[in-house]
Amino acid sequence: MSAAAPPAPPKRRAWLLAVRPPTLPAAVSPVLAGTGIAAVDGDFEAGRFFLALIGAIFIQIVVNFANDLSDFRRGADTPDRLGPPRAVAQGWLSQREMTVGIALATAAALIVGIVLIIIVGWPILPIGALSLIAAVTYTGGPLPYGYRGLGDVICFLFFGFVAVMGAGYVQIEELTWELAAASVPVGCLVTAILVVNNLRDIHTDRASHKRTLAVTIGERNTRIEYVVLTIGAFVGIAVFASVGLIPYYCYIAWIGLPPAMWLAREIVTGREGSALNPMLKRTAQLHLLVGALIGLGGVLATL
């Protein structure tokens, strides 16, 4: 039986819910990690850091708005949805309003990108442009990769590798192996957030023909994927720190290992449906914690 629709909030509240503030740390973590690791090779530029952070947050908002609109148009947001209610599907915002919202968030990200191009140089252009394209085409456009089992790979690539490398480049105007190494645990954990989301929605996604990787490989393998990603993030930190690709101080991020092991156990033991919503939130918190601590490890190495 479908749940009753929640009452319509005031318009300002509807926009805030559409922004989905709990997802924004996914944009913050790679900027913290990339900036901290870059500090090992250069001075910290506060202005550049804040511009990178603001730009990353606006790209995440574009992702959220575009998913809200595109999933509604493709029929993926049914009354049986187990996640937080979507603004367009609930009728809180019209399709036209959300389209305007996407355009404004994209424009804001572009403005930040232009300022960074002026300060840092043209390599920021492809980084920002490809990130925006990835944001919109996750569930939008003629070939949405989120509907073809590619969401996990693209998430790791753009919200892990590209985001960390981009944040580091903004600081030191150079792409380094150290930044690439730091992007691996960050990418693992941001992908784990998506895995929980897709595990929760596996039945409704299957019914609406949204072929996520979770739908393709099944519940059991999706749970295994989550464990590999969460625990693999800490293995990656240990390996890269031991060979000197990231500072030894980055071992401080292992503070996150106990909650990661607890989360992995909860996922493996069979939580499903709406019971996964707290796990989604805690995985996002873990991602932010580890990204911040990796960045702190880089800063400590400069002292």
C-alpha positions as CSV (number, residue, x, y, z in Angstrom):
1,M,0.0,0.0,0.0
2,S,1.4,3.4,-1.0
3,A,2.2,5.9,1.7
4,A,0.1,9.1,1.9
5,A,1.8,12.1,0.3
6,P,3.3,14.5,2.9
7,P,1.6,17.9,3.1
8,A,3.0,20.6,0.8
9,P,5.6,22.8,2.5
10,P,5.9,26.6,1.9
11,K,7.8,27.3,-1.4
12,R,11.0,28.3,0.3
13,R,11.0,25.1,2.3
14,A,10.3,23.1,-0.9
15,W,13.4,24.5,-2.5
16,L,15.5,23.7,0.6
17,L,14.2,20.1,0.5
18,A,15.0,19.9,-3.2
19,V,18.6,21.1,-2.5
20,R,18.8,18.0,-0.1
21,P,21.3,19.5,2.4
22,P,22.3,16.1,3.8
23,T,23.9,15.3,0.4
24,L,26.1,18.4,0.2
25,P,29.0,16.9,2.3
26,A,29.6,14.6,-0.7
27,A,30.8,17.8,-2.5
28,V,32.8,19.1,0.5
29,S,34.9,16.0,1.4
30,P,36.9,15.8,-1.9
31,V,37.7,19.6,-1.7
32,L,39.0,19.2,1.9
33,A,41.1,16.1,0.9
34,G,42.5,17.6,-2.3
35,T,43.3,21.0,-0.7
36,G,45.1,19.3,2.3
37,I,47.2,17.0,0.2
38,A,48.1,19.9,-2.1
39,A,49.3,21.9,0.9
40,V,52.3,19.5,1.1
41,D,53.6,20.9,-2.2
42,G,52.6,24.5,-1.9
43,D,51.1,27.3,0.1
44,F,47.4,27.3,1.1
45,E,45.3,29.9,-0.9
46,A,42.1,30.5,1.1
47,G,40.3,32.3,-1.7
48,R,40.9,29.5,-4.1
49,F,39.8,27.0,-1.6
50,F,36.5,28.7,-0.9
51,L,35.8,29.1,-4.7
52,A,36.5,25.4,-5.3
53,L,34.2,24.6,-2.3
54,I,31.4,26.8,-3.5
55,G,31.7,25.5,-7.1
56,A,31.6,21.9,-5.9
57,I,28.5,22.5,-3.8
58,F,26.7,24.1,-6.7
59,I,27.5,21.1,-8.9
60,Q,26.0,18.8,-6.3
61,I,22.9,21.0,-6.2
62,V,22.7,20.6,-10.0
63,V,22.9,16.8,-9.6
64,N,20.1,16.9,-7.0
65,F,17.8,19.2,-9.0
66,A,18.4,17.3,-12.3
67,N,17.7,13.9,-10.6
68,D,14.5,15.3,-9.1
69,L,13.2,16.4,-12.5
70,S,14.5,13.6,-14.6
71,D,13.4,10.8,-12.3
72,F,9.9,12.3,-12.3
73,R,9.8,12.5,-16.1
74,R,11.0,8.9,-16.4
75,G,8.5,7.6,-13.9
76,A,11.1,6.5,-11.3
77,D,9.7,8.5,-8.5
78,T,6.5,6.5,-7.7
79,P,4.4,6.8,-4.5
80,D,6.3,3.8,-3.2
81,R,9.6,5.7,-3.1
82,L,11.4,4.9,0.2
83,G,13.8,7.8,0.2
84,P,13.1,11.5,1.1
85,P,10.2,12.9,-1.0
86,R,11.1,14.6,-4.2
87,A,9.8,18.1,-4.9
88,V,8.5,17.7,-8.4
89,A,7.0,14.2,-7.8
90,Q,5.2,15.6,-4.8
91,G,3.9,18.6,-6.7
92,W,5.7,21.1,-4.5
93,L,7.6,22.5,-7.4
94,S,6.5,22.4,-11.1
95,Q,8.7,21.0,-13.9
96,R,9.2,24.6,-15.1
97,E,10.3,25.8,-11.7
98,M,12.8,23.0,-11.4
99,T,14.2,23.6,-14.9
100,V,14.8,27.2,-13.9
101,G,16.4,26.0,-10.7
102,I,18.8,23.8,-12.7
103,A,19.6,26.7,-14.9
104,L,20.4,29.0,-12.0
105,A,22.5,26.5,-10.1
106,T,24.4,25.7,-13.3
107,A,24.9,29.4,-14.0
108,A,26.3,29.8,-10.4
109,A,28.7,26.9,-10.9
110,L,29.8,28.4,-14.2
111,I,30.4,31.8,-12.7
112,V,32.6,30.3,-10.0
113,G,34.4,28.3,-12.7
114,I,35.1,31.4,-14.8
115,V,36.6,33.1,-11.8
116,L,38.8,30.1,-11.2
117,I,39.8,30.0,-14.9
118,I,40.9,33.6,-14.6
119,I,42.9,32.9,-11.5
120,V,44.3,29.4,-12.1
121,G,44.1,28.9,-15.9
122,W,42.3,27.0,-18.6
123,P,42.8,23.4,-17.3
124,I,39.9,24.2,-14.9
125,L,37.6,24.5,-17.9
126,P,37.5,20.8,-18.9
127,I,37.3,19.7,-15.2
128,G,34.3,21.9,-14.5
129,A,32.6,21.3,-17.9
130,L,32.9,17.5,-17.6
131,S,31.7,17.6,-14.0
132,L,28.6,19.6,-15.0
133,I,27.8,17.3,-17.9
134,A,28.2,14.3,-15.6
135,A,25.8,16.0,-13.1
136,V,23.0,16.6,-15.6
137,T,23.3,13.3,-17.5
138,Y,23.2,11.0,-14.4
139,T,19.4,10.6,-14.9
140,G,18.9,13.2,-17.7
141,G,19.4,13.4,-21.4
142,P,18.9,10.8,-24.1
143,L,21.3,8.3,-22.5
144,P,21.3,8.7,-18.7
145,Y,24.2,6.6,-17.3
146,G,22.4,6.1,-14.0
147,Y,19.8,4.0,-15.8
148,R,22.5,1.9,-17.4
149,G,24.4,0.6,-14.4
150,L,27.2,3.1,-14.8
151,G,26.4,5.4,-11.9
152,D,28.9,3.8,-9.5
153,V,31.8,4.1,-11.9
154,I,31.0,7.7,-12.9
155,C,30.4,8.6,-9.2
156,F,33.8,7.3,-8.3
157,L,35.4,9.1,-11.2
158,F,33.9,12.5,-10.9
159,F,33.1,12.8,-7.2
160,G,36.3,11.1,-6.2
161,F,39.1,11.3,-8.7
162,V,38.2,14.4,-10.6
163,A,36.9,16.3,-7.6
164,V,40.1,15.7,-5.5
165,M,42.4,16.3,-8.4
166,G,40.6,19.5,-9.3
167,A,40.6,20.8,-5.8
168,G,44.4,20.1,-5.6
169,Y,45.0,21.7,-8.9
170,V,43.3,24.9,-7.9
171,Q,45.9,25.2,-5.1
172,I,49.2,24.2,-6.8
173,E,48.3,24.3,-10.5
174,E,49.6,20.8,-10.9
175,L,48.2,17.3,-11.0
176,T,50.2,14.9,-8.8
177,W,50.3,11.2,-8.0
178,E,49.7,12.2,-4.4
179,L,46.4,13.8,-5.3
180,A,45.4,10.7,-7.4
181,A,46.2,8.4,-4.4
182,A,44.1,10.6,-2.0
183,S,41.2,10.4,-4.5
184,V,40.9,6.6,-4.1
185,P,39.5,6.4,-0.5
186,V,37.4,9.5,-1.1
187,G,36.0,8.0,-4.3
188,C,35.3,4.7,-2.6
189,L,33.3,6.3,0.2
190,V,31.3,8.6,-2.0
191,T,30.4,5.6,-4.2
192,A,29.3,3.7,-1.1
193,I,26.8,6.5,-0.5
194,L,25.3,5.8,-3.9
195,V,25.4,2.0,-3.3
196,V,23.2,2.4,-0.1
197,N,20.8,4.6,-2.1
198,N,20.5,2.1,-4.9
199,L,20.2,-0.9,-2.5
200,R,17.3,0.9,-0.7
201,D,15.6,1.6,-4.0
202,I,16.4,-1.7,-5.8
203,H,12.8,-3.0,-5.9
204,T,11.2,0.3,-7.0
205,D,14.0,0.9,-9.5
206,R,13.5,-2.5,-11.0
207,A,9.8,-1.9,-11.3
208,S,10.4,1.4,-13.1
209,H,13.1,0.0,-15.4
210,K,15.8,2.1,-13.8
211,R,18.7,-0.4,-14.3
212,T,21.2,0.7,-11.6
213,L,24.2,-1.5,-10.9
214,A,22.3,-2.8,-7.8
215,V,19.4,-3.9,-10.0
216,T,21.9,-5.6,-12.4
217,I,24.0,-7.5,-9.8
218,G,21.3,-8.1,-7.2
219,E,21.0,-7.4,-3.4
220,R,23.7,-9.8,-2.2
221,N,26.4,-8.6,-4.5
222,T,25.4,-5.0,-3.8
223,R,25.9,-5.5,-0.1
224,I,29.3,-7.1,-0.9
225,E,30.2,-4.0,-3.0
226,Y,29.4,-1.8,-0.1
227,V,31.8,-3.7,2.2
228,V,34.5,-3.7,-0.4
229,L,34.2,0.1,-0.9
230,T,34.0,1.1,2.8
231,I,36.8,-1.2,4.1
232,G,38.8,-0.8,0.9
233,A,39.0,3.0,1.5
234,F,41.0,2.3,4.7
235,V,43.1,-0.3,3.0
236,G,43.9,2.3,0.3
237,I,44.9,4.9,3.0
238,A,47.3,2.3,4.6
239,V,48.8,1.3,1.3
240,F,49.4,4.8,-0.1
241,A,50.7,6.1,3.2
242,S,53.1,3.2,3.6
243,V,54.7,3.8,0.1
244,G,54.8,7.6,0.6
245,L,52.2,8.6,-1.9
246,I,50.2,10.4,0.8
247,P,51.7,11.7,4.1
248,Y,52.0,9.2,7.0
249,Y,49.8,11.6,9.0
250,C,46.9,10.5,6.8
251,Y,46.7,7.4,9.0
252,I,44.6,9.7,11.2
253,A,41.7,9.0,8.9
254,W,41.7,5.5,10.4
255,I,39.6,7.1,13.2
256,G,36.8,6.4,10.8
257,L,37.5,2.6,10.6
258,P,35.3,1.5,13.6
259,P,32.2,3.3,12.3
260,A,32.9,1.9,8.8
261,M,33.1,-1.6,10.1
262,W,29.8,-1.1,12.0
263,L,28.2,0.2,8.9
264,A,29.5,-2.7,6.8
265,R,28.1,-5.2,9.4
266,E,24.7,-3.5,9.3
267,I,24.5,-3.6,5.6
268,V,25.6,-7.2,5.4
269,T,23.2,-8.4,8.0
270,G,20.3,-7.5,5.8
271,R,18.9,-4.0,6.4
272,E,16.6,-3.1,3.6
273,G,14.0,-0.5,2.4
274,S,13.5,2.6,4.6
275,A,15.7,1.0,7.3
276,L,18.7,1.9,5.0
277,N,18.0,5.6,5.3
278,P,20.0,6.0,8.5
279,M,22.8,4.0,6.9
280,L,22.8,6.4,4.0
281,K,23.1,9.4,6.3
282,R,25.9,7.8,8.3
283,T,27.8,6.7,5.2
284,A,27.7,10.4,4.1
285,Q,29.0,11.4,7.5
286,L,31.8,8.8,7.2
287,H,32.8,10.1,3.8
288,L,33.0,13.7,5.1
289,L,35.0,12.6,8.2
290,V,37.6,10.6,6.1
291,G,38.0,13.3,3.5
292,A,38.5,16.0,6.2
293,L,41.0,13.8,8.0
294,I,43.0,13.0,4.9
295,G,43.2,16.8,4.3
296,L,44.2,17.3,7.9
297,G,47.0,14.7,7.4
298,G,48.3,16.7,4.5
299,V,48.3,19.9,6.6
300,L,50.0,18.2,9.5
301,A,52.8,17.1,7.1
302,T,53.6,20.7,6.4
303,L,54.1,21.7,10.1
